[in-house]
Amino acid sequence: MPPLTETSSHWGTYLVELSRDGTEVLGGRPHPDDPDASPAIGNAAALYRHRSRVARPVVRRGWLDRGPGPDPGRGEPDEEYVEVDWDTALGLVAGELERVRSAHGNAAIYGGSYGWGSAGRLHHAQSQLHRFLNRIGGYTRSVGDYSRGASMTLLPHLIGLPGMLDLRHQPVSWADIAEHTDLVVSFGGVRRSNTWVVPGGHARHVGTGLARQAGASTRFVALTAQRDDAFADLGAEWVGVMPGTDTAVMLALIHVLVADGLADEAFLASHTVGADRVRAYVLGETDGVAKTPAWAERISRTPADRIRSLAHEMAAGRTLVNVVYALQRGERGEQPVFAALTLAAFLGQIGLPGGGFAHGFGSMGDYGVGVAGGRLPTFPQGRNPVPDFIPCARISDLLLHPGTEIPYDGQQLRLPDIRLAYWAGGNPFHHHQDLRRLRSALARLETFVVHETHWTPTAKHADVVLPVASTLERDDLAAGAGDSRLRAVHRAVAPFGESREEFAIYADLARRLGADFAEGLDSHGWLERIYEEWRAAPDSPPAPPFAAFWRDGGVPLPQQPYRDTAFSAFRADPSSYPLATPSGRIELWSETIDGFGLPDVAGHAEWREPEQWWGSPLAAEFDLHLLCNQPSHRLHSQLDMGAASQSTKVAGREPIRLHPDDAAVRGLHDGDVVLVRSRQGSLLAGVVVSDALLPGVAQMHTGAWFDPSAPEVADCVAGNVNVLTRDVATSTLTQSTSGAHVLVAVTRYDGPPPPVKAYDPPPGTSAG
């Protein structure tokens, strides 16, 4: 039997199968103790050896010949790279960092590294890059994230920052639902595949088992455009809602509660402010439009009778209102979150066991497991002396429009003039929208440095690419929030080619720039240091010295369930336990937000017609509403070339699901290749016909690697949805991503499909 070694990732702990001599990775296997292992484990072999691995340091030929500067050729498919030795590569990078900080200041350096490149506590790409840049004088940073950026800006105004953190880390748990909840109403599905993913990874996947227990005792209703968006074992009732219209349905539910005398007026009076304004709005007293179920049906296509009956069912028992992250990744994405919180407040069950409001079931594997978890070992980043920042989803604006100002959370942000971007552990071609615009933005850089394991689309747009060791090729510690075990992750194989640990790269660069990154320790010394600092902290559990921990493979973490869920103390005594809002209460009307005077966000939840919805004039040309959600067989775009991810492809490309009626009118069948167009761009995809969608709705997963190798056919021939999605902020309040859905047109592609070249290394480089 081939040797096996245990490793860990964001999709869990699993076993790596090695060749008998221990030099090759043959594949991955689920850990025998994992009750619900992720299929992404099937991509493990491609993590080590694949033709897309970056084997040596490389420099883009055009940058090497002409020097730093904007270049519209950056990222072109035929762009040649030159392999160099490490000393040359590090000398070039150090020289550029010195040039930029000396001539333009450290604010001209953008520290990218938005992504999930590593699950380790030490070899965490973002922490390492930010520590390095802090040590050499700082950098322009990003705030928020692509997952729930709109919510992270909105919710502190409504429930306070501590309330938002409690809602993330101590929400109503699956056990609470199983014991106390009569009905869970989820806007967006509670997907099984998302429970496989936890930042930092979990030792074992427990979310699906907890969900099954809850499904056995609790009724679930999923309001979504996809029937299979909810975990099958929940037995959820599917109520169809067209994309981008959930807010209208929520407002209609509130209308029924008010009109039929079902609202909890006592709770609204004692625990909220602004209910009178919401009541006047839904009744139509402020704008002449009553937000009735019939009104909502005309917008959402959700039957008015079902909206009305659902409101009565919600008021009749213990009800939890859940809204998934994806809903706030659209135009005015903060509105469905605002409206869902308002709906839960009108029901009056916030803070009760198993009732109230949740924001994360079906979005993250650690949500609702019932264990908050404690502090974990952390690699210190230090302090960034540069004050400049952007909301992370405004990266193209930053590069395209330096010196301009954008509104954000009631303030005006001036965009600094970025000359050099340094990226590690992430792939903006997955996270960001409108790739034509992103490529134009990257072309304005003078220098783009990327650390990568593989030739991702981001690496193919870099001027200097430094090959880094993967998670299988370095020692680390691993654990996620609420985890049951802090794991020692031993290196499985030697680093591929000439790749190095990022720790060693930054230590060398820092020395060249007169800074100290390593503090006299190598990476293993730092593993011991952060472990021992954690072990010595007064709130840490009993743990052995590092040598014993490393030998034994880990240490158990406390699994004591938290007793108080978010808002329980506030509900019991709002005077003694006020929220950190101006009123101390839940703000259904925010004087602060209203005071910002924004053109697109009011002080309470409201419906405004978006540009991207089935009722838009734009839908006359782009007549399908495409949902762009997370994949099941990879994490984001990681290891798209792996066996598990490739098993989901159709005609070698990312699949697009179409309702049978929409396929029939276009003469399409399973396996056909289609051209998908939006105002922003075009792609090729393989057809899957499915009645699990509402008519008029299409669906594709995000994360296919961008392939611009046949621009005469499509912007991406592999099926990256971000050539279609819009780079438009959610609002002037939140400035987050609106890329969860977009209007498209779909037609058969009758020509010979061009080959997919997404995983091919660029000219001049050695294939892995």
Secondary structure, DSSP 8 states (H G I E B T S, - for coil): ---EEEEEETTEEEEEEE-TTS-SEEEEEE-TT-TT--GGGGGHHHHHS-TTB--S-EEEHHHHHH-SS--TTTT-TT--EEE--HHHHHHHHHHHHHHHHHHH-GGGEEE---S----BSSS-HHHHHHHHHHHTT--BEEES-TTTHHHHHHHHHHH-HHHHHHHHHS---HHHHHHH-SEEEEES---TGGGG--TT--SS--HHHHHHHHHHHSEEEEEESBGGGS-GGG--EEEE--TT-HHHHHHHHHHHHHHTT-S-HHHHHHHEE-HHHHHHHHTTTTTS----HHHHHHHH---HHHHHHHHHHHHHS-EEEEE-GGGGSSTTTHHHHHHHHHHHHHHT-TTSTT-EEES-TTT-TTTTSS------------------EEEGGGHHHHHHSTT-EEEETTEEEE-----EEEEES--HHHHSS-HHHHHHHHTT-SEEEEEESB--TTGGG-SEEEEB--GGGS-EEE--TT-SEEEEE---S--STT-B-HHHHHHHHHHHTT--SSTT--HHHHHHHHHHHHHHSTTS-----HHHHHHHTEEE------SS-TTHHHHH-TTTS--SSTTSSEESS-HHHHHTT-SS--SS------SSSTTSGGGGTS-EEEEEE--SSSSTTTTTTSHHHHTT-BTTB-EEEE-HHHHHHTT--TT-EEEEE-SS-EEEEEEEE-TTB-TTEEEEES------S-TTT-SBSS--GGGTS----S-TTT----TTEEEEEEEE--S------TTS--TTS---
